[in-house]
């Protein structure tokens, strides 16, 4: 049981890193130096799905991590 949870946690951690890196930023580094840019950005389509999946994977990761800490 513990080994299965550890494997699931590893897979979720890698998936979470990949999902976060796949999300594109709407603003560039130019906005840091005073260039005008759109501050508010609405997610649509695939970007919204990717955002929601990232939240779901993060939630499952936290739940499994807490359960694994309790089992140990």
N, CA, C and O atoms as a GROMACS GRO file, in nm:
protein
  288
    1UNK      N    1   0.082  -0.119   0.000
    1UNK     CA    2   0.000   0.000   0.000
    1UNK      C    3   0.087   0.126   0.000
    1UNK      O    4   0.063   0.220  -0.075
    2UNK      N    5   0.189   0.126   0.087
    2UNK     CA    6   0.275   0.243   0.098
    2UNK      C    7   0.353   0.266  -0.032
    2UNK      O    8   0.372   0.380  -0.075
    3UNK      N    9   0.400   0.156  -0.094
    3UNK     CA   10   0.476   0.168  -0.218
    3UNK      C   11   0.388   0.220  -0.331
    3UNK      O   12   0.435   0.298  -0.414
    4UNK      N   13   0.263   0.180  -0.334
    4UNK     CA   14   0.171   0.227  -0.437
    4UNK      C   15   0.144   0.376  -0.421
    4UNK      O   16   0.136   0.449  -0.519
    5UNK      N   17   0.130   0.421  -0.296
    5UNK     CA   18   0.109   0.564  -0.271
    5UNK      C   19   0.232   0.645  -0.308
    5UNK      O   20   0.220   0.756  -0.360
    6UNK      N   21   0.350   0.591  -0.281
    6UNK     CA   22   0.472   0.662  -0.317
    6UNK      C   23   0.486   0.672  -0.469
    6UNK      O   24   0.527   0.776  -0.520
    7UNK      N   25   0.451   0.565  -0.540
    7UNK     CA   26   0.457   0.568  -0.685
    7UNK      C   27   0.355   0.667  -0.741
    7UNK      O   28   0.386   0.741  -0.835
    8UNK      N   29   0.235   0.668  -0.684
    8UNK     CA   30   0.132   0.763  -0.728
    8UNK      C   31   0.176   0.906  -0.702
    8UNK      O   32   0.152   0.995  -0.783
    9UNK      N   33   0.240   0.929  -0.588
    9UNK     CA   34   0.288   1.063  -0.555
    9UNK      C   35   0.397   1.108  -0.652
    9UNK      O   36   0.400   1.224  -0.692
   10UNK      N   37   0.486   1.018  -0.689
   10UNK     CA   38   0.591   1.049  -0.784
   10UNK      C   39   0.533   1.084  -0.920
   10UNK      O   40   0.574   1.181  -0.983
   11UNK      N   41   0.439   1.004  -0.966
   11UNK     CA   42   0.375   1.029  -1.096
   11UNK      C   43   0.299   1.162  -1.094
   11UNK      O   44   0.306   1.239  -1.190
   12UNK      N   45   0.228   1.189  -0.986
   12UNK     CA   46   0.155   1.316  -0.974
   12UNK      C   47   0.249   1.435  -0.967
   12UNK      O   48   0.219   1.541  -1.023
   13UNK      N   49   0.363   1.420  -0.900
   13UNK     CA   50   0.459   1.530  -0.890
   13UNK      C   51   0.516   1.564  -1.028
   13UNK      O   52   0.527   1.681  -1.064
   14UNK      N   53   0.552   1.462  -1.104
   14UNK     CA   54   0.605   1.486  -1.238
   14UNK      C   55   0.497   1.546  -1.327
   14UNK      O   56   0.524   1.638  -1.404
   15UNK      N   57   0.375   1.494  -1.317
   15UNK     CA   58   0.264   1.547  -1.396
   15UNK      C   59   0.236   1.693  -1.361
   15UNK      O   60   0.210   1.775  -1.450
   16UNK      N   61   0.243   1.725  -1.234
   16UNK     CA   62   0.216   1.862  -1.190
   16UNK      C   63   0.322   1.959  -1.244
   16UNK      O   64   0.288   2.069  -1.287
   17UNK      N   65   0.447   1.918  -1.242
   17UNK     CA   66   0.553   2.003  -1.296
   17UNK      C   67   0.531   2.025  -1.446
   17UNK      O   68   0.544   2.138  -1.494
   18UNK      N   69   0.499   1.920  -1.518
   18UNK     CA   70   0.476   1.931  -1.662
   18UNK      C   71   0.355   2.020  -1.691
   18UNK      O   72   0.361   2.105  -1.780
   19UNK      N   73   0.247   2.003  -1.617
   19UNK     CA   74   0.128   2.085  -1.638
   19UNK      C   75   0.155   2.232  -1.610
   19UNK      O   76   0.106   2.319  -1.683
   20UNK      N   77   0.230   2.260  -1.507
   20UNK     CA   78   0.261   2.400  -1.475
   20UNK      C   79   0.349   2.461  -1.583
   20UNK      O   80   0.329   2.576  -1.622
   21UNK      N   81   0.445   2.384  -1.632
   21UNK     CA   82   0.533   2.437  -1.736
   21UNK      C   83   0.461   2.454  -1.870
   21UNK      O   84   0.502   2.536  -1.952
   22UNK      N   85   0.354   2.379  -1.893
   22UNK     CA   86   0.279   2.390  -2.018
   22UNK      C   87   0.193   2.515  -2.023
   22UNK      O   88   0.155   2.560  -2.131
   23UNK      N   89   0.162   2.570  -1.908
   23UNK     CA   90   0.077   2.690  -1.906
   23UNK      C   91   0.157   2.809  -1.954
   23UNK      O   92   0.267   2.835  -1.906
   24UNK      N   93   0.100   2.881  -2.048
   24UNK     CA   94   0.170   2.997  -2.103
   24UNK      C   95   0.134   3.121  -2.025
   24UNK      O   96   0.022   3.136  -1.976
   25UNK      N   97   0.229   3.209  -2.014
   25UNK     CA   98   0.206   3.337  -1.947
   25UNK      C   99   0.153   3.437  -2.048
   25UNK      O  100   0.200   3.441  -2.162
   26UNK      N  101   0.056   3.516  -2.007
   26UNK     CA  102   0.002   3.618  -2.095
   26UNK      C  103   0.088   3.742  -2.103
   26UNK      O  104   0.083   3.815  -2.201
   27UNK      N  105   0.170   3.765  -2.000
   27UNK     CA  106   0.256   3.883  -1.999
   27UNK      C  107   0.400   3.839  -2.016
   27UNK      O  108   0.437   3.728  -1.978
   28UNK      N  109   0.478   3.926  -2.072
   28UNK     CA  110   0.619   3.897  -2.090
   28UNK      C  111   0.700   3.972  -1.986
   28UNK      O  112   0.644   4.040  -1.899
   29UNK      N  113   0.830   3.960  -1.996
   29UNK     CA  114   0.917   4.028  -1.902
   29UNK      C  115   0.914   4.178  -1.921
   29UNK      O  116   0.955   4.253  -1.832
   30UNK      N  117   0.868   4.224  -2.036
   30UNK     CA  118   0.862   4.368  -2.063
   30UNK      C  119   0.770   4.442  -1.969
   30UNK      O  120   0.792   4.560  -1.942
   31UNK      N  121   0.668   4.376  -1.918
   31UNK     CA  122   0.575   4.442  -1.826
   31UNK      C  123   0.642   4.475  -1.693
   31UNK      O  124   0.596   4.564  -1.622
   32UNK      N  125   0.748   4.403  -1.660
   32UNK     CA  126   0.821   4.431  -1.536
   32UNK      C  127   0.890   4.568  -1.546
   32UNK      O  128   0.903   4.639  -1.446
   33UNK      N  129   0.934   4.603  -1.667
   33UNK     CA  130   1.010   4.726  -1.687
   33UNK      C  131   0.923   4.842  -1.733
   33UNK      O  132   0.976   4.941  -1.782
   34UNK      N  133   0.793   4.832  -1.718
   34UNK     CA  134   0.707   4.946  -1.741
   34UNK      C  135   0.632   4.947  -1.872
   34UNK      O  136   0.559   5.042  -1.899
   35UNK      N  137   0.646   4.847  -1.954
   35UNK     CA  138   0.571   4.844  -2.078
   35UNK      C  139   0.426   4.811  -2.050
   35UNK      O  140   0.394   4.736  -1.957
   36UNK      N  141   0.339   4.868  -2.131
   36UNK     CA  142   0.197   4.842  -2.113
   36UNK      C  143   0.166   4.698  -2.153
   36UNK      O  144   0.223   4.645  -2.248
   37UNK      N  145   0.076   4.640  -2.081
   37UNK     CA  146   0.034   4.504  -2.113
   37UNK      C  147  -0.099   4.475  -2.050
   37UNK      O  148  -0.144   4.547  -1.960
   38UNK      N  149  -0.162   4.374  -2.096
   38UNK     CA  150  -0.291   4.334  -2.043
   38UNK      C  151  -0.269   4.264  -1.909
   38UNK      O  152  -0.202   4.161  -1.902
   39UNK      N  153  -0.326   4.320  -1.803
   39UNK     CA  154  -0.311   4.261  -1.672
   39UNK      C  155  -0.414   4.150  -1.652
   39UNK      O  156  -0.382   4.044  -1.597
   40UNK      N  157  -0.535   4.173  -1.695
   40UNK     CA  158  -0.642   4.076  -1.679
   40UNK      C  159  -0.649   3.988  -1.803
   40UNK      O  160  -0.647   4.038  -1.915
   41UNK      N  161  -0.657   3.859  -1.782
   41UNK     CA  162  -0.658   3.764  -1.893
   41UNK      C  163  -0.762   3.657  -1.865
   41UNK      O  164  -0.759   3.594  -1.759
   42UNK      N  165  -0.854   3.637  -1.957
   42UNK     CA  166  -0.957   3.535  -1.941
   42UNK      C  167  -0.912   3.406  -2.008
   42UNK      O  168  -0.870   3.406  -2.123
   43UNK      N  169  -0.922   3.297  -1.936
   43UNK     CA  170  -0.884   3.167  -1.992
   43UNK      C  171  -1.001   3.112  -2.073
   43UNK      O  172  -1.116   3.118  -2.031
   44UNK      N  173  -0.968   3.058  -2.191
   44UNK     CA  174  -1.071   3.002  -2.277
   44UNK      C  175  -1.021   2.872  -2.338
   44UNK      O  176  -0.901   2.853  -2.358
   45UNK      N  177  -1.113   2.784  -2.366
   45UNK     CA  178  -1.083   2.662  -2.439
   45UNK      C  179  -0.986   2.571  -2.369
   45UNK      O  180  -1.003   2.537  -2.252
   46UNK      N  181  -0.883   2.532  -2.445
   46UNK     CA  182  -0.784   2.437  -2.393
   46UNK      C  183  -0.707   2.493  -2.274
   46UNK      O  184  -0.668   2.418  -2.185
   47UNK      N  185  -0.686   2.623  -2.274
   47UNK     CA  186  -0.614   2.685  -2.162
   47UNK      C  187  -0.693   2.671  -2.031
   47UNK      O  188  -0.634   2.648  -1.925
   48UNK      N  189  -0.822   2.684  -2.039
   48UNK     CA  190  -0.907   2.669  -1.920
   48UNK      C  191  -0.906   2.524  -1.872
   48UNK      O  192  -0.900   2.498  -1.752
   49UNK      N  193  -0.912   2.429  -1.966
   49UNK     CA  194  -0.908   2.288  -1.930
   49UNK      C  195  -0.774   2.254  -1.864
   49UNK      O  196  -0.771   2.185  -1.763
   50UNK      N  197  -0.665   2.303  -1.921
   50UNK     CA  198  -0.533   2.280  -1.865
   50UNK      C  199  -0.522   2.338  -1.724
   50UNK      O  200  -0.464   2.275  -1.635
   51UNK      N  201  -0.578   2.456  -1.703
   51UNK     CA  202  -0.577   2.521  -1.572
   51UNK      C  203  -0.655   2.438  -1.470
   51UNK      O  204  -0.608   2.416  -1.358
   52UNK      N  205  -0.773   2.391  -1.509
   52UNK     CA  206  -0.857   2.311  -1.418
   52UNK      C  207  -0.794   2.175  -1.387
   52UNK      O  208  -0.802   2.127  -1.274
   53UNK      N  209  -0.732   2.114  -1.487
   53UNK     CA  210  -0.665   1.986  -1.465
   53UNK      C  211  -0.547   2.005  -1.370
   53UNK      O  212  -0.522   1.919  -1.285
   54UNK      N  213  -0.476   2.115  -1.383
   54UNK     CA  214  -0.363   2.144  -1.294
   54UNK      C  215  -0.411   2.157  -1.149
   54UNK      O  216  -0.347   2.107  -1.057
   55UNK      N  217  -0.522   2.225  -1.130
   55UNK     CA  218  -0.577   2.238  -0.995
   55UNK      C  219  -0.618   2.101  -0.940
   55UNK      O  220  -0.593   2.071  -0.823
   56UNK      N  221  -0.681   2.020  -1.022
   56UNK     CA  222  -0.722   1.886  -0.980
   56UNK      C  223  -0.604   1.798  -0.943
   56UNK      O  224  -0.607   1.729  -0.841
   57UNK      N  225  -0.500   1.800  -1.026
   57UNK     CA  226  -0.381   1.719  -0.998
   57UNK      C  227  -0.313   1.768  -0.870
   57UNK      O  228  -0.265   1.687  -0.791
   58UNK      N  229  -0.307   1.899  -0.850
   58UNK     CA  230  -0.247   1.953  -0.728
   58UNK      C  231  -0.326   1.910  -0.604
   58UNK      O  232  -0.267   1.877  -0.502
   59UNK      N  233  -0.458   1.912  -0.613
   59UNK     CA  234  -0.541   1.872  -0.500
   59UNK      C  235  -0.520   1.723  -0.467
   59UNK      O  236  -0.507   1.687  -0.350
   60UNK      N  237  -0.517   1.640  -0.569
   60UNK     CA  238  -0.496   1.496  -0.547
   60UNK      C  239  -0.356   1.472  -0.491
   60UNK      O  240  -0.338   1.386  -0.404
   61UNK      N  241  -0.258   1.548  -0.538
   61UNK     CA  242  -0.121   1.536  -0.487
   61UNK      C  243  -0.116   1.568  -0.338
   61UNK      O  244  -0.051   1.497  -0.261
   62UNK      N  245  -0.182   1.674  -0.297
   62UNK     CA  246  -0.183   1.713  -0.156
   62UNK      C  247  -0.254   1.607  -0.072
   62UNK      O  248  -0.206   1.572   0.036
   63UNK      N  249  -0.365   1.556  -0.120
   63UNK     CA  250  -0.439   1.454  -0.046
   63UNK      C  251  -0.356   1.327  -0.028
   63UNK      O  252  -0.350   1.270   0.081
   64UNK      N  253  -0.292   1.282  -0.137
   64UNK     CA  254  -0.210   1.162  -0.127
   64UNK      C  255  -0.089   1.186  -0.038
   64UNK      O  256  -0.048   1.097   0.037
   65UNK      N  257  -0.032   1.305  -0.044
   65UNK     CA  258   0.083   1.336   0.043
   65UNK      C  259   0.044   1.332   0.190
   65UNK      O  260   0.116   1.279   0.273
   66UNK      N  261  -0.072   1.390   0.221
   66UNK     CA  262  -0.118   1.386   0.361
   66UNK      C  263  -0.150   1.244   0.406
   66UNK      O  264  -0.119   1.206   0.518
   67UNK      N  265  -0.212   1.166   0.318
   67UNK     CA  266  -0.244   1.027   0.352
   67UNK      C  267  -0.115   0.946   0.369
   67UNK      O  268  -0.106   0.863   0.458
   68UNK      N  269  -0.018   0.971   0.284
   68UNK     CA  270   0.110   0.900   0.294
   68UNK      C  271   0.184   0.937   0.423
   68UNK      O  272   0.247   0.852   0.485
   69UNK      N  273   0.175   1.063   0.462
   69UNK     CA  274   0.237   1.106   0.588
   69UNK      C  275   0.169   1.040   0.707
   69UNK      O  276   0.234   1.007   0.807
   70UNK      N  277   0.038   1.020   0.697
   70UNK     CA  278  -0.036   0.956   0.807
   70UNK      C  279  -0.004   0.808   0.816
   70UNK      O  280   0.002   0.752   0.925
   71UNK      N  281   0.016   0.744   0.701
   71UNK     CA  282   0.046   0.600   0.699
   71UNK      C  283   0.187   0.574   0.751
   71UNK      O  284   0.212   0.472   0.815
   72UNK      N  285   0.278   0.665   0.724
   72UNK     CA  286   0.420   0.643   0.763
   72UNK      C  287   0.438   0.651   0.913
   72UNK      O  288   0.550   0.636   0.962
   0.00000   0.00000   0.00000
